[in-house]
Structures are given as C-alpha cells and as structure tokens.
Amino acid sequence: MKSRLLPASLVALLLIYLQLRSGSDAYLALALASAALAYVTMATGRLLLVAARAPDADVCAAWTMGLLGICLGIYALTAAFPLSAATAFGIVAVVVLGLEIALARHRHGPLPDWRASIGFALCVAFTAAWCNAPAGAYEVLRAEGMLPVWPDFFIHGGLISQFGDPRAIAHQSIYLADYPYSFYHYASYAAAAAIAGMLDRPGLLVATAVWLPLGFLAMSAGAYALGERLAGAAGGLAALAAIVILPDASSYGLRNGAFSFHWMVLAAPGATYALGAAFLSLVLLDRWIAERSPGALIASALLAGSMLLFRAHIFLLYFPAWLATAIFCGAAERRRKALLATLPLAGVVIAGAATVLVAHLESTGLGYWFRGLALDGFLTHAHTAQEPTAYTGLYADLASKQGGGAIAAGIVLAFVAALGAFLILLPAAMALARRRGVLRPIDACPAFLAFCWLLLMVFAPVPWHGDPTELIHRPVVLLYAGAAIWTLCLALRCLATQASEVADRRWPTVLAGALLALPAIIIGAQGMASPKFRWGQNEVAKRVEPGLVEAAAFLRKQARVGDIFAAGGLSAQYTEFDFPTRLCALTGIPAYLSRPYLEMIKEGPRKTLAAARLAALKEVDRQADYTAAIDLLRRLRVQWYAVAGEKGPRWDPGRQRAAFSAGSISLYATFDRSNSNSAGSAGIPIPPAGRR
C-alpha cells in the first residue's frame, strides 16, 4: 500500500505547490483535487500496464501510462457526451477504483524497485524546478501587466476552459460560441481541464500550474522508463539527465534558438505528453522484441497512434519511425540488412505518394489544408529569421550563390542546429556499441527518426494557415530527445562492458551527478528555456491591455452559465493573439468571435459564420446611439460587450454606460441585472439598454 501512496503523494504535493504559486487560496479543495488526480492517475497506469502484459514495470512507467490513459478517457467522454472534464474524470475515477478493488486479490508481481522510486522522486523534483517560474506567471501578469511565458498559453488557457469550465462547455468552441470546435490534438488538456472544473479556476492559471507540470512529469518519467529499459537503473537516470539537465543544442555550436529543446517543450507543453507516449511506446516495443508478447506490441501501437490526439506534429515523425522499427526488429537477423537497404526507396515511394495525394487534394474542396511544399520556406525561416545565431548570413549567402545546392546545405545545417553534438556522438556511440557487441535491434530507432525527419523536411506541405515550419519544426523535440537518451544509454552499456560489470553499478555515480545538478537547474531553468531568438524575446515581453486582469475577474464573477461576450474593434487582418483570446483564457467565457482571420481561412461553413459575425460586430461598432448598439447586441444573443482603448465605443466614447471599466478595458452588459445578487455583490450597477 505504501508503494502505491508515496508516488501519488509526491505528485499531489507538486501540484499543490505549483498551484499555490499561481495564486490559488482554496487550500482544502486544492489538496483534495490534486490528491484525487494523482492517485487515480497512478492506479490507471498500474491497470493499463497489467493489460499490456507489463505488470513489473516501474512507477515511472505507471505514471506516464496513467496520465495518458485518463487524458484519453476524459477526452473521449467529453467528445461523445455533453459532459464537463470534471464529470468525465469522476466517471473514469469510479471505473478505475472499482477495477482496482475488484482485481486486488489477483495482484501479483515483484516488489517495486526502490531505485525506480528514487528516480521518480527525481522526476518530480526536476519538474518542480522547470515549472516553478511558469507556475507563477499569473501573479506576474497581475502585478506587471505582462505574461512571462510564451503567449500561446493564452490559447491553451482558453482550450482548457473549453473542456473544463461550466461557463464554456455548452457553447462548444470557446472561440466561436455555439459552433462545434474543429479537430485538434485536444487530449493533453483533459486532466488539467478536470482540475479547472473541480476548482473553478480560469484556464490560463491551470495551463501554467497544472497542464504544463503534468506533461513535463510524464515526459521525464517516460524518459526514465525508456532509459531503464535501455541500460538499467543507471540508464534511467542518464535518460532523465539527457532531457532535464544537459544544455540543449541551441546553447553551443550554431546557437540557433529556434531548435532549443527546452524552449520548445515549455512553450508548447502538448509536446511533453506526446514525448511521454513515444518513450513508453518504445519501452513496450522493446519488451515485445524480448518476450514476443502480443499485449506489449498492441499497447505500443496504441500509444503510437494516440499521439495524434496529443500532438499531431510529433505523431507525423514518430509513427512511421515506430513502424519501421517494429518491422526491422520483428524480422529475422539475416533479413535486417536487406530491410535497411530497401528503406530509402520505401521512404521515397511513401513520401512521393503523399505528395501526389496532397496535389490531388489541392484541386478538391479540401485544398485549403495544403499550400505546396514547405521545404524552401522552412529552411529560409529556420536559418535567416532566428538571430542572433553563430552563423548569421551563411544560409542566405549560400542560397544566393548556389541555388539548388543551398537546399542540401540547409538540410545539413538543420540537423546540426537540431542535434548539436549528438549528431556526432550518437553515431560514435552506436559504432562503439556494435564493436563491443552490446547493440540491440531497438537501437535502430534513432536512425529511423532521423530518416523520417529528413522525409518530413523534403515532402511536408505548408498547412492551411501558411506557416511552412509547422509540420517540420515541431517534431524536432522527439528527434533531439531520442538522440540524447540513446547516446548516454549506449555509453553506459559500453562502459559496463569495458569494466566487466553490469550497468547498474554506475547508478550511484549517476544519481550523485543528478542530485548535484538539481540546484543548478532550480536557478538556471528559466534562462535555459527562454527564447534565444530576438523576435521570441519580444513576444514574451509584450504587455497586455491595462485593466485586462481586473476586467476579466469582474466578468468571470458576474457572468452566468450560458453567457457569451463579444469584443469591439476586431479586424479581418491576421493576428495570432487578439483581445478576445486573452479574455477567454482569463474568464472561461466563450467569445462570439475571436481571431477572425484564422476562422475565415478554414472550411466553408465556419468561414461563412465568422465573416457574418465579423460584419455584425462592425455594424455594432458603427452605431452612434447607445440604445441601438445594445439592442443589436441583444439580437446577436450577446450578454457582454468588451472594448479596449483609451476611448469607449462610438456610441459611448466617455464609457459612462459601462458596467465596469479598468485601465483601457470597458465592459458593457446587454441585460438588466441591477437587482440580482450577483450584480449587487460587486457594488456596481449595470445600466439597462433603455436608460440614458
């Protein structure tokens, strides 16, 4: 029993600490929700590992498997039924706890490895170190008017509220109220959305203090499980060190900050969930290779497929590499060389078929998804727009002089920028392991990942929104993590062979190194994960509208379930983060319309609706009379109207009719709740539309 409660307790304490950093003061509710999530996650992982015929897997594998399992379960329930994430979590918890009780008599297996328990405790400690600063982002936003994390967290916060906040659930898409949300890799938000619902917290706060650390811990624990499978307990610690201690490739060599592993996983934490799935999928694949267990192979394949719902970009790289690895490892030894010889041809054929398919789709109604090949745009953006770097102007000079030869040089530079020293160290470690006879079939995986990333670079299309880096750049985190983990684990295998000892004899040394490195990571994590390229530094340093936090707090308190808000001053011009997007993340209330440009380049019905709503809001902006504007908003079924600027809307430039004003933000109500308890509690009358 103690072996089950201790890991869950560590996770609960981690979540409690980080949420207190975000400003939460609901101590009892916070403790209960965190403990429930942690225990159910661990129980889910244990049950799923038994189903995968891996009952002896360690606590790190159990945590990663459990988190992925409950996220998929919650997401499936919320997608199939009109349920909140908290309700779906309750259903999952009842099922899991019931199964755990029912199967208690049949629980067998060896006692937990105490070294793995120490490894998991280190995973928790390093997660706290890396996520400490982001968890306090809301307090910085409230005090300084600036969000000190990547601005995508505004989007992530809104999506967490979309699934977790009762104010948003009935309206489907939080960014286009009363319209279904489009397909996206939403599964990673599920567990954090459950916490948001249980504690009634805005999505932005939960994104930085729950969603990020849950995924980071899954990635760290998954890396430990993979390293332990590759090189014993010492390999587990080495794999953990590879991703949470060692400086990434952007810190030396070409110094291209866009390829920073640590920046990417903290800026887009959905990647951490996918990395955890990839690491555990490889653990189970290697178990199938060793034991020929069908359950392990099926579980490995399901984890590989589930990555589409956690981070589709990483799925595009991992799944073909996983398939190639499985085929290679499943073949007889004498046939593996032949398979390797045919791999390039097979890759080109598959990629060519994909290119033909994309070209065909471009001529059909689905053509808005694709805009030609991305290679040239990716290389140009990756090598010329990320200054300062250590090779400023090199690629631009090559492109101007050598034409087609610059493409090959750009691809090589991309590998150097992405992998750094591991581009040399990994092949060297593989060669040494082969020479010493400790190379295993699963060790082909990093090579398959590199080959598949090359195919992605050459054949990936530009997606619907026009960013040529989207499908090529995002999966780099998997390529880098795989190379770093395998390099250290192969080195441990070779050292163990040289000293005629098992690899686990190195465990105390590696543990001591990790413990000594922990204080340095606590101090330096924020700097290691900060964007090193100039335009990224500007994005993080942007200030929000004065009064945004206060207006969001008022709106969240006053709004009732079923309310939606609209914002004035919207434009059809491209913007990645607009005023309604930020307000969604801080309130959990659906927007009538946000980011019109991105909505209007999607499929036909969505584009038509977004255009009509933008036109309606422009008509509201054009009104000269307060009563006419409010009446129009009522017909649009909008309960709240928000404007940002020194002056109010044309129909109330002095903002005298606003229900609330702070800084440059004003909120207008389209109803009369002046006699309701909610309005009275704020002490601010909400003027009815007909009174002047």
C-alpha positions in Angstrom: 0.0 0.0 0.0 2.8 2.4 0.9 4.4 1.8 -2.5 1.2 3.0 -4.2 0.6 6.0 -1.9 4.1 7.5 -1.8 4.4 8.3 -5.6 0.8 9.7 -5.7 1.6 11.8 -2.6 4.7 13.3 -4.3 2.7 14.3 -7.4 -0.1 15.8 -5.2 2.4 17.9 -3.3 3.9 19.0 -6.6 0.5 20.1 -7.9 -0.4 21.8 -4.7 2.8 23.8 -4.5 2.7 25.0 -8.1 -1.0 26.0 -7.9 -0.3 28.0 -4.7 2.4 29.7 -6.8 -0.3 30.7 -9.3 -2.3 32.5 -6.6 -4.8 29.8 -5.5 -6.1 30.1 -1.9 -8.7 27.3 -1.9 -6.4 25.1 0.2 -8.7 22.2 1.1 -10.3 21.9 -2.3 -6.9 22.2 -3.9 -5.4 19.4 -1.8 -8.4 17.1 -2.4 -8.5 17.6 -6.2 -4.7 17.2 -6.5 -4.7 14.1 -4.4 -7.6 12.6 -6.3 -6.0 13.2 -9.7 -2.6 11.9 -8.6 -3.9 8.7 -7.1 -6.4 7.9 -9.9 -3.6 8.5 -12.5 -1.2 6.1 -10.7 -4.0 3.5 -10.4 -4.9 3.9 -14.0 -1.3 3.4 -15.0 -0.9 0.2 -13.0 -4.1 -1.3 -14.5 -3.1 -0.4 -18.1 0.4 -1.9 -17.6 -1.2 -5.1 -16.4 -3.4 -5.1 -19.5 -0.3 -4.5 -21.6 1.4 -7.6 -20.1 3.9 -5.4 -18.2 2.9 -5.8 -14.6 6.5 -5.5 -13.4 7.0 -2.0 -15.0 8.2 0.6 -12.6 6.4 3.6 -11.1 7.7 6.0 -13.8 6.0 3.9 -16.5 2.9 3.7 -14.4 2.6 7.5 -14.0 3.2 8.1 -17.7 0.7 5.4 -18.8 -1.8 6.5 -16.3 -1.8 10.2 -17.3 -2.1 9.3 -21.0 -4.9 6.9 -20.1 -7.0 9.3 -18.1 -6.5 12.1 -20.6 -7.8 9.9 -23.4 -10.7 8.7 -21.3 -11.8 12.2 -20.3 -11.4 13.5 -23.8 -13.4 10.6 -25.3 -16.2 11.2 -22.8 -16.4 14.9 -23.4 -16.3 14.4 -27.1 -19.1 11.8 -27.1 -21.4 13.4 -24.4 -22.2 16.9 -23.2 -20.0 16.4 -20.1 -17.5 18.6 -18.3 -14.0 17.3 -17.9 -14.5 17.2 -14.1 -17.6 15.0 -14.6 -15.8 12.8 -17.0 -12.9 12.5 -14.6 -15.4 11.4 -11.9 -16.6 8.6 -14.2 -13.1 7.5 -15.0 -12.2 7.5 -11.3 -15.1 5.4 -10.4 -14.3 2.8 -13.1 -10.6 2.7 -12.2 -11.1 2.5 -8.5 -13.7 -0.2 -9.0 -11.4 -2.3 -11.1 -8.5 -1.8 -8.7 -10.7 -3.1 -5.8 -12.0 -6.0 -7.9 -8.6 -7.1 -9.0 -6.9 -6.5 -5.6 -6.9 -10.3 -4.9 -5.2 -11.1 -8.2 -2.5 -8.5 -7.9 0.9 -10.2 -8.4 4.3 -9.1 -9.3 7.7 -8.3 -7.8 8.2 -5.7 -5.2 8.8 -2.2 -6.6 12.4 -1.4 -7.4 13.5 1.2 -4.8 15.9 2.7 -7.3 13.0 3.4 -9.7 11.1 5.1 -6.8 14.1 7.4 -6.2 14.2 8.0 -10.0 10.5 9.0 -9.9 11.2 11.4 -6.9 13.9 13.0 -9.0 11.4 13.3 -11.9 9.1 15.2 -9.6 11.9 17.4 -8.2 13.1 18.4 -11.7 9.6 19.0 -12.8 9.2 21.4 -9.9 12.4 23.1 -10.9 11.5 23.6 -14.5 7.8 24.6 -13.9 8.3 26.8 -10.9 8.7 30.1 -12.8 5.9 29.4 -15.3 3.5 28.5 -12.5 3.8 32.0 -11.1 3.1 33.6 -14.4 -0.4 34.8 -13.5 1.0 36.7 -10.4 3.5 38.4 -12.7 0.7 39.2 -15.1 -1.4 40.7 -12.3 1.4 42.7 -10.9 3.3 43.9 -14.0 0.7 43.5 -16.9 3.0 41.1 -18.8 2.7 37.3 -19.2 6.3 36.0 -18.8 5.7 32.7 -20.7 5.2 32.0 -24.4 1.9 33.8 -25.5 0.4 30.6 -26.8 -0.6 29.9 -23.2 -3.5 32.3 -23.8 -4.7 29.9 -26.4 -4.0 26.9 -24.2 -5.8 28.5 -21.3 -8.9 29.1 -23.4 -8.9 25.5 -24.7 -8.6 24.2 -21.1 -11.7 26.2 -20.2 -13.5 25.0 -23.3 -13.5 21.5 -21.8 -13.4 22.3 -18.1 -15.3 25.5 -17.3 -19.1 25.2 -17.0 -19.4 28.7 -18.5 -18.0 27.4 -21.8 -19.0 23.8 -22.2 -22.5 24.3 -23.6 -21.2 26.7 -26.2 -18.8 24.1 -27.8 -16.0 26.2 -29.3 -14.8 28.8 -26.8 -13.5 31.0 -29.7 -16.6 30.8 -31.8 -19.6 30.3 -29.4 -22.4 28.0 -30.4 -20.4 26.3 -33.1 -18.5 22.9 -32.9 -14.8 23.1 -32.3 -12.7 21.8 -35.2 -10.4 18.7 -34.9 -7.3 19.4 -33.0 -4.9 17.4 -30.7 -7.0 18.2 -27.6 -6.3 15.2 -25.4 -3.5 16.7 -23.4 -5.8 19.3 -22.0 -8.2 16.8 -20.4 -6.7 16.2 -17.0 -5.9 19.9 -16.5 -9.5 20.8 -17.6 -10.8 18.4 -14.9 -8.8 20.4 -12.3 -10.1 23.6 -13.7 -13.7 22.4 -13.3 -13.2 21.0 -9.8 -11.5 24.1 -8.5 -13.5 26.6 -10.7 -10.3 28.3 -11.9 -9.6 30.2 -15.2 -7.9 28.2 -17.9 -4.7 30.4 -18.0 -3.9 29.7 -14.4 -4.4 26.0 -14.8 -2.4 25.9 -18.0 0.7 27.2 -16.3 0.3 25.5 -12.9 -1.2 22.1 -13.9 -1.2 21.3 -17.6 2.5 22.1 -18.0 3.8 20.2 -15.0 1.6 17.2 -15.6 3.1 16.8 -19.1 6.6 17.6 -18.0 6.4 14.9 -15.4 5.0 12.4 -17.9 7.9 13.3 -20.3 10.5 13.0 -17.5 9.1 9.7 -16.1 8.7 8.3 -19.6 12.4 9.1 -20.4 13.4 7.4 -17.2 11.4 4.3 -18.1 13.0 4.2 -21.6 16.5 4.7 -20.2 15.9 2.0 -17.6 14.9 -0.4 -20.4 17.9 0.5 -22.5 20.6 0.5 -19.8 19.2 -0.4 -16.4 18.6 1.9 -13.4 21.7 3.9 -14.3 20.3 4.3 -17.8 17.0 5.7 -16.4 18.9 8.4 -14.5 21.0 9.1 -17.6 17.9 9.4 -19.8 16.4 11.8 -17.3 19.6 13.9 -17.3 19.6 14.0 -21.1 16.4 16.0 -21.2 16.3 17.9 -17.9 20.0 18.6 -17.1 22.1 18.8 -20.2 22.1 22.1 -22.1 20.3 21.6 -25.5 21.8 22.1 -28.9 20.9 25.8 -29.0 23.4 26.6 -26.3 26.5 25.9 -28.4 27.6 25.3 -32.0 25.3 27.1 -34.4 23.3 28.6 -31.4 20.0 28.6 -33.3 17.4 29.3 -30.5 14.5 28.0 -32.7 15.8 24.5 -32.2 16.0 24.8 -28.4 14.6 21.6 -26.9 13.8 23.2 -23.5 12.2 26.3 -25.0 10.0 24.1 -27.3 8.7 21.8 -24.6 7.9 24.7 -22.2 6.4 26.9 -25.0 4.2 24.0 -26.4 3.7 21.6 -23.5 1.4 19.4 -25.5 4.7 18.0 -26.9 5.6 16.7 -23.4 2.6 14.4 -23.4 3.4 13.1 -26.9 7.1 12.6 -25.8 5.9 10.6 -22.8 3.7 8.5 -25.1 6.6 7.9 -27.5 9.1 6.9 -24.8 6.6 4.4 -23.2 5.7 3.1 -26.6 9.3 2.2 -27.2 9.6 0.6 -23.8 6.7 -1.7 -24.7 8.1 -2.3 -28.2 11.4 -3.5 -26.7 9.5 -5.7 -24.3 7.7 -7.3 -27.3 11.1 -7.8 -29.0 12.5 -9.6 -26.0 9.4 -11.5 -25.0 7.2 -11.6 -28.1 4.2 -10.5 -26.0 1.3 -9.6 -28.2 -0.1 -7.4 -25.4 3.0 -5.3 -25.3 3.0 -4.9 -29.1 -0.6 -3.8 -29.2 -0.1 -1.4 -26.3 3.0 0.1 -28.0 1.0 0.5 -31.2 -1.9 2.1 -29.4 0.4 4.6 -27.7 2.0 5.4 -31.0 -1.5 6.1 -32.5 -2.7 8.1 -29.5 0.0 10.7 -30.2 -2.2 12.0 -33.0 -4.6 13.2 -30.2 -1.8 14.6 -28.0 0.5 16.3 -30.5 -0.2 15.6 -34.2 3.1 17.1 -35.3 5.1 14.6 -33.3 2.9 11.8 -34.4 3.9 12.5 -38.0 7.5 11.9 -37.1 7.1 9.1 -34.6 4.6 6.8 -36.2 6.5 6.0 -39.4 9.7 5.6 -37.4 7.9 3.3 -34.9 6.5 1.2 -37.8 9.9 0.9 -39.4 11.5 0.0 -36.0 8.8 -2.6 -35.4 9.3 -4.2 -38.8 13.1 -4.1 -38.5 13.1 -5.6 -35.0 10.5 -8.2 -35.9 12.5 -9.5 -38.9 15.0 -12.3 -38.6 18.6 -11.1 -38.1 19.6 -12.2 -41.6 16.9 -10.1 -43.2 17.6 -6.9 -41.4 20.4 -5.7 -43.7 18.1 -6.2 -46.7 15.4 -4.2 -45.0 17.8 -1.4 -44.3 18.8 -1.4 -47.9 15.2 -1.0 -49.1 14.3 1.6 -46.5 15.3 4.7 -48.5 13.4 3.5 -51.6 10.3 2.7 -49.4 10.5 6.1 -47.8 10.7 7.9 -51.1 7.8 5.9 -52.5 5.6 6.7 -49.5 6.6 10.4 -49.5 6.0 10.6 -53.2 2.6 9.0 -52.8 1.8 11.5 -50.1 2.9 14.4 -52.4 0.6 13.2 -55.1 -2.2 12.9 -52.6 -1.6 16.4 -51.4 -1.6 17.7 -55.0 -4.9 15.9 -55.7 -6.5 17.4 -52.5 -5.3 20.9 -53.5 -7.6 20.6 -56.5 -10.6 19.5 -54.5 -12.7 21.1 -51.8 -10.1 20.1 -49.2 -7.4 22.2 -50.9 -7.5 24.8 -48.1 -5.5 22.4 -46.0 -2.4 22.5 -48.2 -0.3 25.2 -49.9 2.5 23.4 -51.6 5.7 22.0 -50.2 7.2 23.6 -47.1 11.0 22.9 -47.5 12.2 26.2 -49.0 10.1 28.3 -46.6 11.2 26.2 -43.6 14.9 26.5 -44.4 14.7 30.2 -45.1 12.8 30.9 -41.9 14.9 28.5 -39.8 18.3 29.8 -40.9 17.7 33.5 -41.5 15.0 34.6 -39.1 16.3 33.4 -35.7 19.0 35.9 -35.0 21.3 36.1 -33.1 23.0 32.9 -34.2 26.6 31.8 -34.7 26.2 31.5 -38.5 24.5 34.8 -39.4 24.1 35.3 -43.1 25.6 31.9 -44.1 22.5 30.3 -45.5 21.3 33.5 -47.2 24.7 33.7 -48.9 24.6 30.0 -50.0 21.1 30.5 -51.3 22.1 33.5 -53.4 25.1 31.8 -55.0 24.4 28.1 -55.2 20.7 27.7 -55.9 19.8 24.1 -55.5 22.9 23.2 -53.6 21.8 25.6 -50.9 18.9 23.3 -50.2 21.2 20.4 -49.3 23.4 22.7 -47.2 20.3 24.0 -45.5 19.1 20.5 -44.6 22.6 19.6 -43.2 22.5 22.9 -41.2 19.1 22.0 -39.8 20.4 18.6 -38.5 23.4 20.4 -36.9 21.2 23.0 -35.3 18.7 20.5 -34.0 21.1 17.8 -32.7 24.3 19.7 -31.9 27.0 17.4 -30.5 24.7 14.4 -30.7 24.9 14.4 -34.4 28.5 13.1 -33.9 28.2 11.4 -30.5 25.3 9.2 -31.3 26.8 7.5 -34.4 30.1 7.2 -32.4 28.3 5.5 -29.5 26.5 3.2 -31.9 29.7 2.2 -33.6 31.3 1.5 -30.3 28.3 -0.5 -29.0 28.4 -2.5 -32.2 32.1 -3.2 -31.8 31.6 -4.3 -28.2 28.6 -6.5 -29.1 26.0 -4.6 -27.0 24.0 -3.1 -29.8 20.3 -4.2 -29.8 17.6 -4.2 -32.5 15.7 -1.4 -30.8 18.8 0.8 -31.1 17.9 1.4 -34.8 15.1 3.7 -33.7 17.1 7.0 -33.6 18.3 6.4 -37.1 14.7 5.8 -38.3 13.7 9.0 -36.5 16.4 11.0 -38.4 15.4 9.4 -41.7 11.8 10.2 -41.2 12.6 13.8 -40.2 14.5 14.1 -43.5 11.4 12.9 -45.3 9.3 15.4 -43.5 11.6 18.2 -44.4 11.6 17.3 -48.1 7.9 16.4 -48.6 5.9 18.1 -45.8 3.3 20.5 -47.2 2.5 24.0 -46.0 -0.6 23.7 -43.9 -3.8 25.8 -44.2 -2.6 28.7 -42.1 0.5 29.3 -44.2 3.3 28.6 -41.7 6.0 26.5 -43.6 7.7 25.5 -40.3 4.6 23.9 -38.7 5.0 20.3 -39.7 8.8 20.2 -39.8 9.9 22.2 -36.8 7.5 21.0 -34.1 8.7 17.3 -34.1 12.3 18.3 -33.5 11.9 17.7 -29.8 11.4 14.0 -30.4 14.4 13.8 -32.7 16.6 15.6 -30.1 15.4 13.6 -27.1 15.8 10.3 -28.8 19.4 11.1 -29.9 20.3 12.4 -26.4 18.8 9.5 -24.5 20.3 6.8 -26.8 23.7 8.4 -26.7 24.0 8.3 -22.9 22.4 4.9 -22.6 24.7 3.3 -25.2 27.7 4.9 -23.5 26.7 3.3 -20.2 26.4 -0.1 -21.9 29.8 0.3 -23.4 31.3 1.3 -20.1 29.7 -1.6 -18.3 31.2 -4.0 -20.9 34.7 -2.4 -20.6 34.7 -2.7 -16.8 33.2 -6.2 -16.9 30.3 -5.1 -14.7 26.6 -4.6 -15.0 25.5 -1.1 -15.9 23.6 -0.6 -12.6 27.0 -0.4 -10.8 27.1 3.1 -12.3 23.8 4.0 -10.7 25.3 5.7 -7.5 27.6 7.9 -9.6 24.8 9.0 -12.0 22.5 9.6 -9.0 25.1 11.8 -7.3 25.5 13.8 -10.6 21.8 14.3 -10.9 21.5 15.5 -7.3 24.4 17.9 -7.7 22.8 19.3 -10.9 19.4 19.9 -9.3 20.3 23.2 -7.6 21.8 24.5 -10.9 18.5 23.7 -12.7 16.5 25.3 -10.0 18.5 28.5 -10.6 19.0 28.3 -14.3 15.9 26.6 -15.8 14.2 29.8 -16.7 17.2 31.0 -18.6 17.6 27.7 -20.4 14.0 27.7 -21.5 13.7 31.3 -22.5 13.7 32.1 -26.3 17.1 33.0 -27.5 16.0 34.5 -30.8 15.2 38.2 -30.9 11.6 38.0 -32.1 10.8 35.4 -29.4 12.1 37.7 -26.7 9.8 40.4 -27.9 6.8 38.1 -27.8 7.4 37.1 -24.2 8.0 40.7 -23.2 4.7 42.0 -24.6 2.3 43.7 -22.3 -1.4 43.1 -22.2 -4.0 45.8 -22.2 -4.1 47.8 -18.9 -7.0 46.6 -16.8 -7.3 43.3 -18.5 -6.8 41.2 -15.3 -9.3 43.3 -13.4 -11.9 43.3 -16.1 -11.6 39.5 -16.6 -12.0 39.0 -12.8 -15.2 41.1 -12.9 -16.6 39.4 -15.9 -15.9 35.9 -14.5 -17.6 36.8 -11.3 -20.7 38.5 -12.8 -21.3 36.2 -15.8 -23.7 33.3 -15.5 -23.5 30.0 -17.2 -24.8 30.5 -20.7 -23.4 34.0 -21.2 -21.1 34.9 -24.1 -19.2 38.0 -24.8 -18.2 39.9 -27.9 -15.4 42.4 -28.4 -15.3 45.5 -30.4 -12.6 46.6 -32.9 -12.0 43.2 -34.5 -10.4 43.1 -37.9 -10.0 40.5 -40.7 -6.3 41.1 -40.6 -4.0 38.3 -39.3 -3.4 38.3 -35.6 -2.2 35.3 -33.6 -3.5 36.5 -30.2 -6.2 39.1 -30.0 -8.1 40.7 -27.2 -11.0 38.1 -27.1 -8.4 35.3 -27.0 -6.8 36.7 -23.9 -10.2 37.3 -22.3 -11.3 33.7 -22.9 -8.2 32.4 -21.1 -8.8 34.6 -18.1 -12.6 34.2 -17.8 -13.6 30.8 -19.3 -16.5 32.6 -21.1 -17.0 31.9 -24.8 -16.4 34.6 -27.3 -18.9 35.5 -30.0 -15.9 35.7 -32.3 -12.1 35.8 -31.9 -9.2 35.8 -34.3 -11.4 36.3 -37.4 -8.6 35.7 -39.9 -7.8 32.2 -38.6 -11.5 31.3 -38.5 -12.2 32.7 -42.0 -9.5 30.6 -43.7 -11.0 27.3 -42.5 -13.7 25.2 -44.0 -16.7 26.8 -45.8 -19.5 26.9 -43.1 -17.1 28.1 -40.4 -15.7 30.8 -42.8 -19.2 32.0 -43.6 -20.3 32.2 -40.0 -17.1 34.0 -38.9 -17.5 36.5 -41.8 -21.1 37.1 -40.8 -20.3 37.6 -37.2 -17.4 40.0 -38.0 -19.8 42.0 -40.2 -22.3 42.1 -37.3 -19.7 43.3 -34.9 -18.6 46.0 -37.3 -22.2 47.1 -37.5 -22.3 47.4 -33.7 -19.1 49.5 -33.8 -20.7 51.8 -36.4 -23.7 52.6 -34.2 -23.9 56.2 -32.9 -26.6 55.5 -30.4 -26.1 53.5 -27.2 -29.7 52.0 -27.2 -29.3 51.0 -30.9 -26.0 49.3 -30.2 -27.2 47.4 -27.2 -30.4 46.3 -29.0 -28.3 45.0 -31.8 -26.1 43.0 -29.4 -29.2 41.6 -27.8 -30.4 40.3 -31.2 -27.0 38.7 -31.6 -27.6 36.9 -28.2 -24.5 38.5 -26.7 -24.7 39.2 -23.0 -21.4 41.1 -22.6 -19.6 43.5 -24.9 -15.9 44.3 -24.2 -13.8 47.1 -25.7 -10.1 48.0 -25.3 -8.8 51.5 -25.8 -8.4 54.9 -24.3 -11.9 55.8 -25.5 -15.1 53.8 -25.4 -17.1 52.8 -28.5 -18.5 55.4 -30.8 -21.9 55.1 -29.0 -20.3 55.7 -25.6 -16.9 57.4 -26.1 -16.8 58.5 -22.4 -17.5 55.0 -21.2 -20.2 56.3 -18.8 -22.6 53.5 -19.6 -20.0 50.7 -19.0 -20.9 48.2 -16.3 -17.2 48.1 -15.4 -14.0 50.0 -16.5 -10.4 49.5 -15.6 -7.4 50.8 -17.4 -8.2 50.7 -21.1 -10.9 48.0 -20.8 -14.6 48.6 -20.6 -17.4 46.0 -20.2 -21.0 46.6 -21.2 -24.0 44.4 -20.3 -26.9 43.9 -22.7 -29.4 43.0 -19.9 -30.6 44.5 -16.6 -29.3 42.5 -13.6 -29.1 45.6 -11.4 -31.4 43.9 -8.8 -29.7 40.5 -8.9 -27.5 39.3 -6.1 -24.5 38.8 -8.4 -24.5 42.4 -9.6 -25.3 43.8 -6.2 -22.4 41.9 -4.6 -20.0 43.8 -6.8 -21.5 47.2 -5.8 -21.5 48.2 -9.5 -24.9 48.9 -11.2 -25.3 47.5 -14.7 -27.2 50.1 -16.7 -30.1 48.8 -18.8 -30.1 49.4 -22.5 -33.0 51.7 -22.5 -31.8 54.2 -19.9 -29.7 57.1 -20.8 
